Amino acid sequence: MTTLFAYEISPISNPDRLYFTATLDECRTAARQQRSELRSDPEYGDVDPMPIYRVDMEIPDTQTLLNGLNNNDDLTNAIIIDRKLVETVRD
C-alpha cells in the first residue's frame, strides 16, 4: 500500500477532483498556491477552504487495471483504499 496526500482542487465545482502529492507539506504548498491563483481571478468568486486528505492507495488486480486502461476509465476509485481528512487549508 502507498500513502499519498491530496487536496480538493475545487471544493465547490467538483469535490471529487483531487490533486495528489507525496507529502503533506507538498500538498499544503500546492493548495495554498492554487488558492492564491483562484483569489486573483475576478471571475472565480469566493475561495472556499480546501480539505487535505491522507489517501491510502493500492494497485488493483491485473484485470481491473487492463479494463480501466483499455476503456479510458478513471482508475481513481479502483486504486483508492481509504481517504481521511487531515486538515483544511484556509486563508
N, C-alpha and C positions, 0 to 999 in steps of 0.2 A: 504494500500500500504506500502511496505517496501523499504527502500533505502539502497543499498549496494554500495561498491566501487570495481572496478575490473581493472586489467591491462591486456594487451595483452601478453600472455605468450611468444609467438614467433612472432613478427610482420612480419617477412619475410615469414616463412613457413606456418603459419596459423593465420591470423589476427582475425579470429572469435573465437579463443580459449582463454577464459578468466579465470583468477584466481580471485576469489571473497573474499573480506574481509568485516568486519563490519564497519571499519573506514578508513578515508583517510590516517591517519598515518600508520596503519597496512598495507595498500596497498603499500604505498611508501617503507616501510621497506622490504616487500616481494619482490617487484620489484627490489630494489637495491641488495638484496641477490641473486636473480636469475641472475641479470646482472653480479655480481661478479663470480658466478659459470660458466656462459657461457664464460666470458673472460678468465677463467683459462683452458678452453677446447681448445686445439690447433686445433682440427678438426672443431670447430664451425665457425670460421672466425670473421668478424666484428659484433659487437653487436649494432643493431640499437636502437634508442630511443624507449621507451615503453610508449605508451599512457595509461593514467589512466582515467577511466570513472566513473561518478556517474550513477548508474543503478537503475531505479525505477522498482520494481517487484510487481507482484500480483499473487496469486494462481489462476489458471484457474478454470473454471467450472468443476463440477464432471466428466462429460462425457469426456472432453478433458484430464483430469488427468488420468482417467482409461484407455483410449485408449493409452496414452503415456506409462504408466507403464506396461500395458499388452503386448505391442508390442515392448518393449525395444527402444522406440523412445527417441530422445533427446528433453527434455521438455523446454530447454532454451528459444527458440523463443516463446513458449506458455506462459511463465511467465514474460518475459521482456517487460515492457510497454514503457520505454524510456531509452535511453543511451546518455549521454552528456559528451564530452571531458572536463576534469577538468584541467589536466596538462600532461606534458610529462617528464618521468624520463630519464635523460642522465648522462653521466659520468662527 
